[in-house]
């Protein structure tokens, strides 16, 4: 069985450090623990930004340590320009508002990295069925892979 490819947006790391919502805190940390143990391969924008200047969001030092222990991967350099262009397409087609282009950039990065899923707690402009359907319609038009936009509980392996 092939490794599932997950793109984790920065909200996963935020909730892995924030104990104000015990459920999200536990889910985010469980997912990060499962990545190196299970048949999962993951990428995070924090690694991408630190290594490639792709995104202005820099993970706090403690998040970076979690990313390292989860053995998260870095994205290939050539994806930068393509991701910016694809994110603009999502915005131009009014799938994601221009003011939230960073969210469109996450979707574009995950798509171009050929992720099976983008995992996020952003329910407004990422984990949203309407957005997923519209993004996948554009991806199909552009001969790109479909992407599953989901929250951590949908990819956590039960019984671990």
Secondary structure, DSSP 4 states (H G I P E B T S, - for coil): -PPEEEEE-HHHHHHHH-TTSHHHHHHHHHHHHHHHHTTEEEEEHHHHHHHH---S----HHHHHHHHHTTPBPPPTTHHHHHHHHHHHHHHTTSS-GGGHHHHHHHHHHHHTT-SEEE-S-TTTTS-HHHHHHHHHHHHHTT----EEE-GGGTS-TT-
